[in-house]
Amino acid sequence: MNLDTERIDETVLALLLPGLHDGQRAWKSFDWDAMGRLHEKGRISDPVGKAKSVIFTEEGLQRAQSLLQSLFAKPG
């Protein structure tokens, strides 16, 4: 199966948002490859380490909010 990793990364970014806490922190409980790609794209802090959360960049937070709305908001 050929997967669209860009779509996977955008979905993971959006799904990080519901775990937002302490300002711009989010729990890092997603696929490590996708988390690494999001870090490389400048959307989140480096997921490697003992911390159980990552920090959104400003760009990443704005994109996550937009994606969450467009992908998962119910009409009405």
PDB file of N, CA, C, O and CB in Angstrom:
ATOM      1  N   MET A   1       0.843  -1.170   0.000  1.00  0.00           N
ATOM      2  CA  MET A   1       0.000   0.000   0.000  1.00  0.00           C
ATOM      3  C   MET A   1       0.890   1.236   0.000  1.00  0.00           C
ATOM      4  O   MET A   1       1.831   1.332   0.788  1.00  0.00           O
ATOM      5  CB  MET A   1      -0.960  -0.004   1.214  1.00  0.00           C
ATOM      6  N   ASN A   2       0.592   2.174  -0.879  1.00  0.00           N
ATOM      7  CA  ASN A   2       1.322   3.431  -0.959  1.00  0.00           C
ATOM      8  C   ASN A   2       0.565   4.494  -0.169  1.00  0.00           C
ATOM      9  O   ASN A   2      -0.554   4.862  -0.526  1.00  0.00           O
ATOM     10  CB  ASN A   2       1.519   3.870  -2.439  1.00  0.00           C
ATOM     11  N   LEU A   3       1.178   4.983   0.900  1.00  0.00           N
ATOM     12  CA  LEU A   3       0.511   5.953   1.767  1.00  0.00           C
ATOM     13  C   LEU A   3       0.978   7.361   1.470  1.00  0.00           C
ATOM     14  O   LEU A   3       2.148   7.577   1.151  1.00  0.00           O
ATOM     15  CB  LEU A   3       0.760   5.623   3.231  1.00  0.00           C
ATOM     16  N   ASP A   4       0.081   8.314   1.571  1.00  0.00           N
ATOM     17  CA  ASP A   4       0.385   9.729   1.404  1.00  0.00           C
ATOM     18  C   ASP A   4       0.866  10.261   2.749  1.00  0.00           C
ATOM     19  O   ASP A   4       0.054  10.635   3.595  1.00  0.00           O
ATOM     20  CB  ASP A   4      -0.864  10.531   0.884  1.00  0.00           C
ATOM     21  N   THR A   5       2.186  10.296   2.951  1.00  0.00           N
ATOM     22  CA  THR A   5       2.725  10.709   4.247  1.00  0.00           C
ATOM     23  C   THR A   5       2.432  12.175   4.562  1.00  0.00           C
ATOM     24  O   THR A   5       2.369  12.551   5.732  1.00  0.00           O
ATOM     25  CB  THR A   5       4.220  10.472   4.283  1.00  0.00           C
ATOM     26  N   GLU A   6       2.255  12.995   3.548  1.00  0.00           N
ATOM     27  CA  GLU A   6       1.892  14.401   3.795  1.00  0.00           C
ATOM     28  C   GLU A   6       0.523  14.471   4.475  1.00  0.00           C
ATOM     29  O   GLU A   6       0.341  15.226   5.431  1.00  0.00           O
ATOM     30  CB  GLU A   6       1.879  15.215   2.461  1.00  0.00           C
ATOM     31  N   ARG A   7      -0.431  13.690   3.985  1.00  0.00           N
ATOM     32  CA  ARG A   7      -1.762  13.664   4.605  1.00  0.00           C
ATOM     33  C   ARG A   7      -1.695  13.079   6.014  1.00  0.00           C
ATOM     34  O   ARG A   7      -2.391  13.544   6.917  1.00  0.00           O
ATOM     35  CB  ARG A   7      -2.745  12.847   3.739  1.00  0.00           C
ATOM     36  N   ILE A   8      -0.861  12.066   6.199  1.00  0.00           N
ATOM     37  CA  ILE A   8      -0.692  11.486   7.532  1.00  0.00           C
ATOM     38  C   ILE A   8      -0.136  12.536   8.489  1.00  0.00           C
ATOM     39  O   ILE A   8      -0.644  12.702   9.598  1.00  0.00           O
ATOM     40  CB  ILE A   8       0.242  10.250   7.481  1.00  0.00           C
ATOM     41  N   ASP A   9       0.906  13.241   8.060  1.00  0.00           N
ATOM     42  CA  ASP A   9       1.518  14.270   8.905  1.00  0.00           C
ATOM     43  C   ASP A   9       0.525  15.365   9.264  1.00  0.00           C
ATOM     44  O   ASP A   9       0.485  15.805  10.413  1.00  0.00           O
ATOM     45  CB  ASP A   9       2.727  14.879   8.204  1.00  0.00           C
ATOM     46  N   GLU A  10      -0.274  15.812   8.308  1.00  0.00           N
ATOM     47  CA  GLU A  10      -1.251  16.875   8.555  1.00  0.00           C
ATOM     48  C   GLU A  10      -2.319  16.393   9.541  1.00  0.00           C
ATOM     49  O   GLU A  10      -2.771  17.158  10.393  1.00  0.00           O
ATOM     50  CB  GLU A  10      -1.910  17.333   7.226  1.00  0.00           C
ATOM     51  N   THR A  11      -2.719  15.125   9.424  1.00  0.00           N
ATOM     52  CA  THR A  11      -3.719  14.575  10.330  1.00  0.00           C
ATOM     53  C   THR A  11      -3.149  14.449  11.751  1.00  0.00           C
ATOM     54  O   THR A  11      -3.820  14.792  12.725  1.00  0.00           O
ATOM     55  CB  THR A  11      -4.205  13.200   9.819  1.00  0.00           C
ATOM     56  N   VAL A  12      -1.912  13.957  11.863  1.00  0.00           N
ATOM     57  CA  VAL A  12      -1.280  13.855  13.175  1.00  0.00           C
ATOM     58  C   VAL A  12      -1.169  15.235  13.805  1.00  0.00           C
ATOM     59  O   VAL A  12      -1.436  15.400  14.996  1.00  0.00           O
ATOM     60  CB  VAL A  12       0.112  13.198  13.064  1.00  0.00           C
ATOM     61  N   LEU A  13      -0.772  16.236  13.003  1.00  0.00           N
ATOM     62  CA  LEU A  13      -0.664  17.597  13.515  1.00  0.00           C
ATOM     63  C   LEU A  13      -2.000  18.073  14.064  1.00  0.00           C
ATOM     64  O   LEU A  13      -2.052  18.652  15.149  1.00  0.00           O
ATOM     65  CB  LEU A  13      -0.174  18.545  12.420  1.00  0.00           C
ATOM     66  N   ALA A  14      -3.083  17.834  13.325  1.00  0.00           N
ATOM     67  CA  ALA A  14      -4.413  18.232  13.783  1.00  0.00           C
ATOM     68  C   ALA A  14      -4.808  17.476  15.051  1.00  0.00           C
ATOM     69  O   ALA A  14      -5.414  18.053  15.954  1.00  0.00           O
ATOM     70  CB  ALA A  14      -5.451  17.990  12.680  1.00  0.00           C
ATOM     71  N   LEU A  15      -4.470  16.194  15.122  1.00  0.00           N
ATOM     72  CA  LEU A  15      -4.855  15.384  16.273  1.00  0.00           C
ATOM     73  C   LEU A  15      -4.026  15.677  17.517  1.00  0.00           C
ATOM     74  O   LEU A  15      -4.408  15.282  18.618  1.00  0.00           O
ATOM     75  CB  LEU A  15      -4.739  13.930  15.929  1.00  0.00           C
ATOM     76  N   LEU A  16      -2.911  16.354  17.361  1.00  0.00           N
ATOM     77  CA  LEU A  16      -2.148  16.791  18.530  1.00  0.00           C
ATOM     78  C   LEU A  16      -2.903  17.875  19.296  1.00  0.00           C
ATOM     79  O   LEU A  16      -2.753  17.991  20.513  1.00  0.00           O
ATOM     80  CB  LEU A  16      -0.763  17.309  18.105  1.00  0.00           C
ATOM     81  N   LEU A  17      -3.701  18.659  18.605  1.00  0.00           N
ATOM     82  CA  LEU A  17      -4.354  19.815  19.206  1.00  0.00           C
ATOM     83  C   LEU A  17      -5.276  19.473  20.377  1.00  0.00           C
ATOM     84  O   LEU A  17      -5.242  20.197  21.373  1.00  0.00           O
ATOM     85  CB  LEU A  17      -5.135  20.533  18.162  1.00  0.00           C
ATOM     86  N   PRO A  18      -6.095  18.422  20.327  1.00  0.00           N
ATOM     87  CA  PRO A  18      -6.943  18.126  21.492  1.00  0.00           C
ATOM     88  C   PRO A  18      -6.157  17.824  22.767  1.00  0.00           C
ATOM     89  O   PRO A  18      -6.705  17.933  23.863  1.00  0.00           O
ATOM     90  CB  PRO A  18      -7.836  16.957  21.180  1.00  0.00           C
ATOM     91  N   GLY A  19      -4.889  17.450  22.645  1.00  0.00           N
ATOM     92  CA  GLY A  19      -4.048  17.200  23.810  1.00  0.00           C
ATOM     93  C   GLY A  19      -3.271  18.425  24.255  1.00  0.00           C
ATOM     94  O   GLY A  19      -2.337  18.309  25.048  1.00  0.00           O
ATOM     95  N   LEU A  20      -3.637  19.586  23.761  1.00  0.00           N
ATOM     96  CA  LEU A  20      -2.943  20.832  24.090  1.00  0.00           C
ATOM     97  C   LEU A  20      -3.097  21.159  25.573  1.00  0.00           C
ATOM     98  O   LEU A  20      -4.191  21.063  26.129  1.00  0.00           O
ATOM     99  CB  LEU A  20      -3.479  21.992  23.232  1.00  0.00           C
ATOM    100  N   HIS A  21      -1.988  21.547  26.209  1.00  0.00           N
ATOM    101  CA  HIS A  21      -2.010  21.926  27.621  1.00  0.00           C
ATOM    102  C   HIS A  21      -0.835  22.844  27.896  1.00  0.00           C
ATOM    103  O   HIS A  21       0.112  22.891  27.111  1.00  0.00           O
ATOM    104  CB  HIS A  21      -1.963  20.674  28.547  1.00  0.00           C
ATOM    105  N   ASP A  22      -0.885  23.565  28.986  1.00  0.00           N
ATOM    106  CA  ASP A  22       0.216  24.448  29.394  1.00  0.00           C
ATOM    107  C   ASP A  22       0.692  25.343  28.252  1.00  0.00           C
ATOM    108  O   ASP A  22       1.885  25.381  27.952  1.00  0.00           O
ATOM    109  CB  ASP A  22       1.384  23.619  29.913  1.00  0.00           C
ATOM    110  N   GLY A  23      -0.219  26.054  27.623  1.00  0.00           N
ATOM    111  CA  GLY A  23       0.144  26.970  26.540  1.00  0.00           C
ATOM    112  C   GLY A  23       0.191  26.270  25.203  1.00  0.00           C
ATOM    113  O   GLY A  23      -0.839  26.100  24.551  1.00  0.00           O
ATOM    114  N   GLN A  24       1.389  25.859  24.784  1.00  0.00           N
ATOM    115  CA  GLN A  24       1.541  25.259  23.466  1.00  0.00           C
ATOM    116  C   GLN A  24       2.083  23.834  23.515  1.00  0.00           C
ATOM    117  O   GLN A  24       2.607  23.345  22.514  1.00  0.00           O
ATOM    118  CB  GLN A  24       2.445  26.109  22.628  1.00  0.00           C
ATOM    119  N   ARG A  25       1.970  23.166  24.646  1.00  0.00           N
ATOM    120  CA  ARG A  25       2.433  21.790  24.760  1.00  0.00           C
ATOM    121  C   ARG A  25       1.322  20.818  24.356  1.00  0.00           C
ATOM    122  O   ARG A  25       0.138  21.079  24.571  1.00  0.00           O
ATOM    123  CB  ARG A  25       2.909  21.499  26.198  1.00  0.00           C
ATOM    124  N   ALA A  26       1.733  19.689  23.763  1.00  0.00           N
ATOM    125  CA  ALA A  26       0.793  18.631  23.403  1.00  0.00           C
ATOM    126  C   ALA A  26       1.456  17.287  23.677  1.00  0.00           C
ATOM    127  O   ALA A  26       2.667  17.146  23.505  1.00  0.00           O
ATOM    128  CB  ALA A  26       0.351  18.746  21.906  1.00  0.00           C
ATOM    129  N   TRP A  27       0.674  16.303  24.100  1.00  0.00           N
ATOM    130  CA  TRP A  27       1.211  14.972  24.361  1.00  0.00           C
ATOM    131  C   TRP A  27       1.693  14.345  23.068  1.00  0.00           C
ATOM    132  O   TRP A  27       1.052  14.497  22.029  1.00  0.00           O
ATOM    133  CB  TRP A  27       0.155  14.076  25.030  1.00  0.00           C
ATOM    134  N   LYS A  28       2.813  13.646  23.119  1.00  0.00           N
ATOM    135  CA  LYS A  28       3.437  13.083  21.914  1.00  0.00           C
ATOM    136  C   LYS A  28       3.203  11.575  21.798  1.00  0.00           C
ATOM    137  O   LYS A  28       4.151  10.794  21.884  1.00  0.00           O
ATOM    138  CB  LYS A  28       4.939  13.372  21.917  1.00  0.00           C
ATOM    139  N   SER A  29       1.994  11.178  21.612  1.00  0.00           N
ATOM    140  CA  SER A  29       1.661   9.751  21.572  1.00  0.00           C
ATOM    141  C   SER A  29       1.275   9.288  20.171  1.00  0.00           C
ATOM    142  O   SER A  29       0.304   8.551  20.004  1.00  0.00           O
ATOM    143  CB  SER A  29       0.526   9.454  22.539  1.00  0.00           C
ATOM    144  N   PHE A  30       2.029   9.716  19.172  1.00  0.00           N
ATOM    145  CA  PHE A  30       1.745   9.356  17.789  1.00  0.00           C
ATOM    146  C   PHE A  30       2.958   8.699  17.153  1.00  0.00           C
ATOM    147  O   PHE A  30       4.036   8.654  17.745  1.00  0.00           O
ATOM    148  CB  PHE A  30       1.325  10.589  16.984  1.00  0.00           C
ATOM    149  N   ASP A  31       2.774   8.195  15.956  1.00  0.00           N
ATOM    150  CA  ASP A  31       3.814   7.546  15.183  1.00  0.00           C
ATOM    151  C   ASP A  31       5.105   8.372  15.182  1.00  0.00           C
ATOM    152  O   ASP A  31       5.095   9.560  14.858  1.00  0.00           O
ATOM    153  CB  ASP A  31       3.335   7.310  13.755  1.00  0.00           C
ATOM    154  N   TRP A  32       6.218   7.722  15.551  1.00  0.00           N
ATOM    155  CA  TRP A  32       7.495   8.437  15.665  1.00  0.00           C
ATOM    156  C   TRP A  32       7.977   9.005  14.344  1.00  0.00           C
ATOM    157  O   TRP A  32       8.566  10.085  14.320  1.00  0.00           O
ATOM    158  CB  TRP A  32       8.549   7.522  16.222  1.00  0.00           C
ATOM    159  N   ASP A  33       7.740   8.298  13.236  1.00  0.00           N
ATOM    160  CA  ASP A  33       8.176   8.815  11.939  1.00  0.00           C
ATOM    161  C   ASP A  33       7.424  10.101  11.597  1.00  0.00           C
ATOM    162  O   ASP A  33       8.022  11.075  11.139  1.00  0.00           O
ATOM    163  CB  ASP A  33       7.960   7.757  10.834  1.00  0.00           C
ATOM    164  N   ALA A  34       6.116  10.097  11.823  1.00  0.00           N
ATOM    165  CA  ALA A  34       5.311  11.298  11.548  1.00  0.00           C
ATOM    166  C   ALA A  34       5.724  12.441  12.470  1.00  0.00           C
ATOM    167  O   ALA A  34       5.816  13.588  12.034  1.00  0.00           O
ATOM    168  CB  ALA A  34       3.802  10.995  11.717  1.00  0.00           C
ATOM    169  N   MET A  35       5.972  12.135  13.739  1.00  0.00           N
ATOM    170  CA  MET A  35       6.397  13.173  14.678  1.00  0.00           C
ATOM    171  C   MET A  35       7.749  13.754  14.246  1.00  0.00           C
ATOM    172  O   MET A  35       7.958  14.964  14.335  1.00  0.00           O
ATOM    173  CB  MET A  35       6.487  12.603  16.119  1.00  0.00           C
ATOM    174  N   GLY A  36       8.655  12.908  13.784  1.00  0.00           N
ATOM    175  CA  GLY A  36       9.951  13.379  13.292  1.00  0.00           C
ATOM    176  C   GLY A  36       9.799  14.275  12.077  1.00  0.00           C
ATOM    177  O   GLY A  36      10.482  15.293  11.967  1.00  0.00           O
ATOM    178  N   ARG A  37       8.906  13.906  11.160  1.00  0.00           N
ATOM    179  CA  ARG A  37       8.684  14.738   9.969  1.00  0.00           C
ATOM    180  C   ARG A  37       8.082  16.085  10.356  1.00  0.00           C
ATOM    181  O   ARG A  37       8.453  17.113   9.789  1.00  0.00           O
ATOM    182  CB  ARG A  37       7.761  14.014   8.964  1.00  0.00           C
ATOM    183  N   LEU A  38       7.161  16.092  11.313  1.00  0.00           N
ATOM    184  CA  LEU A  38       6.570  17.359  11.759  1.00  0.00           C
ATOM    185  C   LEU A  38       7.636  18.260  12.383  1.00  0.00           C
ATOM    186  O   LEU A  38       7.611  19.478  12.204  1.00  0.00           O
ATOM    187  CB  LEU A  38       5.433  17.100  12.772  1.00  0.00           C
ATOM    188  N   HIS A  39       8.565  17.656  13.111  1.00  0.00           N
ATOM    189  CA  HIS A  39       9.678  18.429  13.687  1.00  0.00           C
ATOM    190  C   HIS A  39      10.556  18.994  12.569  1.00  0.00           C
ATOM    191  O   HIS A  39      10.935  20.165  12.610  1.00  0.00           O
ATOM    192  CB  HIS A  39      10.528  17.542  14.646  1.00  0.00           C
ATOM    193  N   GLU A  40      10.879  18.171  11.573  1.00  0.00           N
ATOM    194  CA  GLU A  40      11.705  18.615  10.451  1.00  0.00           C
ATOM    195  C   GLU A  40      11.036  19.761   9.682  1.00  0.00           C
ATOM    196  O   GLU A  40      11.722  20.621   9.129  1.00  0.00           O
ATOM    197  CB  GLU A  40      11.985  17.439   9.504  1.00  0.00           C
ATOM    198  N   LYS A  41       9.704  19.773   9.649  1.00  0.00           N
ATOM    199  CA  LYS A  41       8.948  20.828   8.952  1.00  0.00           C
ATOM    200  C   LYS A  41       8.795  22.084   9.800  1.00  0.00           C
ATOM    201  O   LYS A  41       8.246  23.084   9.336  1.00  0.00           O
ATOM    202  CB  LYS A  41       7.572  20.312   8.558  1.00  0.00           C
ATOM    203  N   GLY A  42       9.279  22.038  11.043  1.00  0.00           N
ATOM    204  CA  GLY A  42       9.201  23.209  11.906  1.00  0.00           C
ATOM    205  C   GLY A  42       7.840  23.427  12.543  1.00  0.00           C
ATOM    206  O   GLY A  42       7.515  24.551  12.926  1.00  0.00           O
ATOM    207  N   ARG A  43       7.037  22.374  12.664  1.00  0.00           N
ATOM    208  CA  ARG A  43       5.696  22.508  13.242  1.00  0.00           C
ATOM    209  C   ARG A  43       5.667  22.219  14.741  1.00  0.00           C
ATOM    210  O   ARG A  43       4.816  22.744  15.458  1.00  0.00           O
ATOM    211  CB  ARG A  43       4.738  21.579  12.532  1.00  0.00           C
ATOM    212  N   ILE A  44       6.609  21.373  15.222  1.00  0.00           N
ATOM    213  CA  ILE A  44       6.674  21.009  16.641  1.00  0.00           C
ATOM    214  C   ILE A  44       8.129  20.959  17.094  1.00  0.00           C
ATOM    215  O   ILE A  44       9.049  20.927  16.277  1.00  0.00           O
ATOM    216  CB  ILE A  44       5.980  19.643  16.894  1.00  0.00           C
ATOM    217  N   SER A  45       8.319  20.955  18.422  1.00  0.00           N
ATOM    218  CA  SER A  45       9.661  20.790  18.973  1.00  0.00           C
ATOM    219  C   SER A  45      10.127  19.349  18.743  1.00  0.00           C
ATOM    220  O   SER A  45       9.341  18.489  18.347  1.00  0.00           O
ATOM    221  CB  SER A  45       9.687  21.146  20.491  1.00  0.00           C
ATOM    222  N   ASP A  46      11.398  19.101  18.994  1.00  0.00           N
ATOM    223  CA  ASP A  46      11.973  17.770  18.800  1.00  0.00           C
ATOM    224  C   ASP A  46      11.279  16.763  19.720  1.00  0.00           C
ATOM    225  O   ASP A  46      11.299  16.934  20.939  1.00  0.00           O
ATOM    226  CB  ASP A  46      13.502  17.789  19.069  1.00  0.00           C
ATOM    227  N   PRO A  47      10.665  15.714  19.156  1.00  0.00           N
ATOM    228  CA  PRO A  47       9.937  14.747  19.981  1.00  0.00           C
ATOM    229  C   PRO A  47      10.847  13.756  20.717  1.00  0.00           C
ATOM    230  O   PRO A  47      10.372  13.018  21.580  1.00  0.00           O
ATOM    231  CB  PRO A  47       8.969  13.985  19.119  1.00  0.00           C
ATOM    232  N   VAL A  48      12.124  13.726  20.396  1.00  0.00           N
ATOM    233  CA  VAL A  48      13.050  12.785  21.023  1.00  0.00           C
ATOM    234  C   VAL A  48      13.467  13.317  22.392  1.00  0.00           C
ATOM    235  O   VAL A  48      13.918  14.455  22.518  1.00  0.00           O
ATOM    236  CB  VAL A  48      14.294  12.548  20.124  1.00  0.00           C
ATOM    237  N   GLY A  49      13.312  12.489  23.399  1.00  0.00           N
ATOM    238  CA  GLY A  49      13.695  12.867  24.751  1.00  0.00           C
ATOM    239  C   GLY A  49      12.748  12.259  25.763  1.00  0.00           C
ATOM    240  O   GLY A  49      11.833  11.515  25.410  1.00  0.00           O
ATOM    241  N   LYS A  50      12.977  12.582  27.025  1.00  0.00           N
ATOM    242  CA  LYS A  50      12.183  11.995  28.109  1.00  0.00           C
ATOM    243  C   LYS A  50      10.836  12.674  28.307  1.00  0.00           C
ATOM    244  O   LYS A  50       9.927  12.078  28.884  1.00  0.00           O
ATOM    245  CB  LYS A  50      12.958  12.054  29.392  1.00  0.00           C
ATOM    246  N   ALA A  51      10.690  13.912  27.838  1.00  0.00           N
ATOM    247  CA  ALA A  51       9.420  14.626  28.016  1.00  0.00           C
ATOM    248  C   ALA A  51       8.312  13.877  27.283  1.00  0.00           C
ATOM    249  O   ALA A  51       8.532  13.310  26.213  1.00  0.00           O
ATOM    250  CB  ALA A  51       9.525  16.093  27.497  1.00  0.00           C
ATOM    251  N   LYS A  52       7.132  13.884  27.868  1.00  0.00           N
ATOM    252  CA  LYS A  52       6.004  13.184  27.259  1.00  0.00           C
ATOM    253  C   LYS A  52       5.149  14.109  26.404  1.00  0.00           C
ATOM    254  O   LYS A  52       4.051  13.744  25.985  1.00  0.00           O
ATOM    255  CB  LYS A  52       5.148  12.545  28.333  1.00  0.00           C
ATOM    256  N   SER A  53       5.661  15.308  26.150  1.00  0.00           N
ATOM    257  CA  SER A  53       4.928  16.238  25.301  1.00  0.00           C
ATOM    258  C   SER A  53       5.894  16.967  24.379  1.00  0.00           C
ATOM    259  O   SER A  53       7.106  16.960  24.596  1.00  0.00           O
ATOM    260  CB  SER A  53       4.127  17.243  26.152  1.00  0.00           C
ATOM    261  N   VAL A  54       5.340  17.595  23.350  1.00  0.00           N
ATOM    262  CA  VAL A  54       6.098  18.435  22.422  1.00  0.00           C
ATOM    263  C   VAL A  54       5.498  19.834  22.467  1.00  0.00           C
ATOM    264  O   VAL A  54       4.403  20.027  22.996  1.00  0.00           O
ATOM    265  CB  VAL A  54       6.075  17.852  20.958  1.00  0.00           C
ATOM    266  N   ILE A  55       6.207  20.800  21.918  1.00  0.00           N
ATOM    267  CA  ILE A  55       5.716  22.173  21.884  1.00  0.00           C
ATOM    268  C   ILE A  55       5.431  22.552  20.438  1.00  0.00           C
ATOM    269  O   ILE A  55       6.270  22.353  19.560  1.00  0.00           O
ATOM    270  CB  ILE A  55       6.741  23.156  22.525  1.00  0.00           C
ATOM    271  N   PHE A  56       4.244  23.099  20.194  1.00  0.00           N
ATOM    272  CA  PHE A  56       3.908  23.605  18.871  1.00  0.00           C
ATOM    273  C   PHE A  56       4.714  24.864  18.580  1.00  0.00           C
ATOM    274  O   PHE A  56       4.933  25.682  19.474  1.00  0.00           O
ATOM    275  CB  PHE A  56       2.396  23.889  18.760  1.00  0.00           C
ATOM    276  N   THR A  57       5.154  25.024  17.343  1.00  0.00           N
ATOM    277  CA  THR A  57       5.664  26.316  16.912  1.00  0.00           C
ATOM    278  C   THR A  57       4.424  27.178  16.623  1.00  0.00           C
ATOM    279  O   THR A  57       3.314  26.650  16.548  1.00  0.00           O
ATOM    280  CB  THR A  57       6.625  26.187  15.634  1.00  0.00           C
ATOM    281  N   GLU A  58       4.599  28.469  16.465  1.00  0.00           N
ATOM    282  CA  GLU A  58       3.453  29.334  16.131  1.00  0.00           C
ATOM    283  C   GLU A  58       2.792  28.860  14.843  1.00  0.00           C
ATOM    284  O   GLU A  58       1.569  28.745  14.765  1.00  0.00           O
ATOM    285  CB  GLU A  58       3.901  30.812  15.989  1.00  0.00           C
ATOM    286  N   GLU A  59       3.621  28.585  13.829  1.00  0.00           N
ATOM    287  CA  GLU A  59       3.104  28.109  12.544  1.00  0.00           C
ATOM    288  C   GLU A  59       2.368  26.781  12.717  1.00  0.00           C
ATOM    289  O   GLU A  59       1.293  26.579  12.151  1.00  0.00           O
ATOM    290  CB  GLU A  59       4.251  27.953  11.526  1.00  0.00           C
ATOM    291  N   GLY A  60       2.956  25.880  13.502  1.00  0.00           N
ATOM    292  CA  GLY A  60       2.352  24.571  13.727  1.00  0.00           C
ATOM    293  C   GLY A  60       1.016  24.665  14.442  1.00  0.00           C
ATOM    294  O   GLY A  60       0.077  23.946  14.099  1.00  0.00           O
ATOM    295  N   LEU A  61       0.919  25.545  15.437  1.00  0.00           N
ATOM    296  CA  LEU A  61      -0.321  25.721  16.185  1.00  0.00           C
ATOM    297  C   LEU A  61      -1.424  26.259  15.279  1.00  0.00           C
ATOM    298  O   LEU A  61      -2.556  25.775  15.322  1.00  0.00           O
ATOM    299  CB  LEU A  61      -0.101  26.665  17.376  1.00  0.00           C
ATOM    300  N   GLN A  62      -1.102  27.248  14.469  1.00  0.00           N
ATOM    301  CA  GLN A  62      -2.098  27.818  13.548  1.00  0.00           C
ATOM    302  C   GLN A  62      -2.553  26.778  12.536  1.00  0.00           C
ATOM    303  O   GLN A  62      -3.745  26.668  12.252  1.00  0.00           O
ATOM    304  CB  GLN A  62      -1.524  29.047  12.818  1.00  0.00           C
ATOM    305  N   ARG A  63      -1.609  26.013  11.989  1.00  0.00           N
ATOM    306  CA  ARG A  63      -1.954  24.979  11.006  1.00  0.00           C
ATOM    307  C   ARG A  63      -2.793  23.888  11.662  1.00  0.00           C
ATOM    308  O   ARG A  63      -3.758  23.418  11.058  1.00  0.00           O
ATOM    309  CB  ARG A  63      -0.676  24.369  10.378  1.00  0.00           C
ATOM    310  N   ALA A  64      -2.457  23.476  12.871  1.00  0.00           N
ATOM    311  CA  ALA A  64      -3.214  22.444  13.580  1.00  0.00           C
ATOM    312  C   ALA A  64      -4.653  22.897  13.818  1.00  0.00           C
ATOM    313  O   ALA A  64      -5.583  22.110  13.648  1.00  0.00           O
ATOM    314  CB  ALA A  64      -2.535  22.102  14.919  1.00  0.00           C
ATOM    315  N   GLN A  65      -4.843  24.149  14.207  1.00  0.00           N
ATOM    316  CA  GLN A  65      -6.194  24.674  14.439  1.00  0.00           C
ATOM    317  C   GLN A  65      -7.006  24.660  13.145  1.00  0.00           C
ATOM    318  O   GLN A  65      -8.175  24.274  13.146  1.00  0.00           O
ATOM    319  CB  GLN A  65      -6.129  26.107  15.010  1.00  0.00           C
ATOM    320  N   SER A  66      -6.393  25.076  12.057  1.00  0.00           N
ATOM    321  CA  SER A  66      -7.067  25.076  10.761  1.00  0.00           C
ATOM    322  C   SER A  66      -7.420  23.659  10.319  1.00  0.00           C
ATOM    323  O   SER A  66      -8.526  23.415   9.837  1.00  0.00           O
ATOM    324  CB  SER A  66      -6.189  25.749   9.708  1.00  0.00           C
ATOM    325  N   LEU A  67      -6.485  22.731  10.482  1.00  0.00           N
ATOM    326  CA  LEU A  67      -6.720  21.339  10.088  1.00  0.00           C
ATOM    327  C   LEU A  67      -7.792  20.678  10.943  1.00  0.00           C
ATOM    328  O   LEU A  67      -8.637  19.947  10.425  1.00  0.00           O
ATOM    329  CB  LEU A  67      -5.428  20.543  10.180  1.00  0.00           C
ATOM    330  N   LEU A  68      -7.764  20.925  12.235  1.00  0.00           N
ATOM    331  CA  LEU A  68      -8.768  20.336  13.117  1.00  0.00           C
ATOM    332  C   LEU A  68     -10.165  20.770  12.684  1.00  0.00           C
ATOM    333  O   LEU A  68     -11.094  19.963  12.637  1.00  0.00           O
ATOM    334  CB  LEU A  68      -8.507  20.738  14.585  1.00  0.00           C
ATOM    335  N   GLN A  69     -10.298  22.044  12.373  1.00  0.00           N
ATOM    336  CA  GLN A  69     -11.588  22.578  11.925  1.00  0.00           C
ATOM    337  C   GLN A  69     -12.000  21.941  10.594  1.00  0.00           C
ATOM    338  O   GLN A  69     -13.124  21.457  10.460  1.00  0.00           O
ATOM    339  CB  GLN A  69     -11.518  24.120  11.782  1.00  0.00           C
ATOM    340  N   SER A  70     -11.105  21.940   9.625  1.00  0.00           N
ATOM    341  CA  SER A  70     -11.485  21.442   8.291  1.00  0.00           C
ATOM    342  C   SER A  70     -11.668  19.938   8.228  1.00  0.00           C
ATOM    343  O   SER A  70     -12.496  19.449   7.460  1.00  0.00           O
ATOM    344  CB  SER A  70     -10.451  21.844   7.288  1.00  0.00           C
ATOM    345  N   LEU A  71     -10.907  19.193   9.024  1.00  0.00           N
ATOM    346  CA  LEU A  71     -10.993  17.725   8.968  1.00  0.00           C
ATOM    347  C   LEU A  71     -12.062  17.125   9.875  1.00  0.00           C
ATOM    348  O   LEU A  71     -12.652  16.098   9.537  1.00  0.00           O
ATOM    349  CB  LEU A  71      -9.670  17.135   9.331  1.00  0.00           C
ATOM    350  N   PHE A  72     -12.319  17.753  11.024  1.00  0.00           N
ATOM    351  CA  PHE A  72     -13.120  17.074  12.019  1.00  0.00           C
ATOM    352  C   PHE A  72     -14.344  17.819  12.549  1.00  0.00           C
ATOM    353  O   PHE A  72     -15.138  17.240  13.290  1.00  0.00           O
ATOM    354  CB  PHE A  72     -12.271  16.748  13.129  1.00  0.00           C
ATOM    355  N   ALA A  73     -14.510  19.087  12.186  1.00  0.00           N
ATOM    356  CA  ALA A  73     -15.665  19.840  12.702  1.00  0.00           C
ATOM    357  C   ALA A  73     -16.956  19.336  12.076  1.00  0.00           C
ATOM    358  O   ALA A  73     -17.024  19.080  10.874  1.00  0.00           O
ATOM    359  CB  ALA A  73     -15.500  21.349  12.427  1.00  0.00           C
ATOM    360  N   LYS A  74     -17.961  19.199  12.900  1.00  0.00           N
ATOM    361  CA  LYS A  74     -19.280  18.808  12.404  1.00  0.00           C
ATOM    362  C   LYS A  74     -19.980  20.046  11.849  1.00  0.00           C
ATOM    363  O   LYS A  74     -19.845  21.132  12.411  1.00  0.00           O
ATOM    364  CB  LYS A  74     -20.134  18.140  13.532  1.00  0.00           C
ATOM    365  N   PRO A  75     -20.725  19.897  10.755  1.00  0.00           N
ATOM    366  CA  PRO A  75     -21.454  21.051  10.216  1.00  0.00           C
ATOM    367  C   PRO A  75     -22.547  21.507  11.164  1.00  0.00           C
ATOM    368  O   PRO A  75     -23.115  20.721  11.922  1.00  0.00           O
ATOM    369  CB  PRO A  75     -22.059  20.714   8.855  1.00  0.00           C
ATOM    370  N   GLY A  76     -22.819  22.782  11.099  1.00  0.00           N
ATOM    371  CA  GLY A  76     -23.968  23.270  11.845  1.00  0.00           C
ATOM    372  C   GLY A  76     -23.632  24.087  12.997  1.00  0.00           C
ATOM    373  O   GLY A  76     -24.525  24.556  13.703  1.00  0.00           O
TER     374      GLY A  76
END
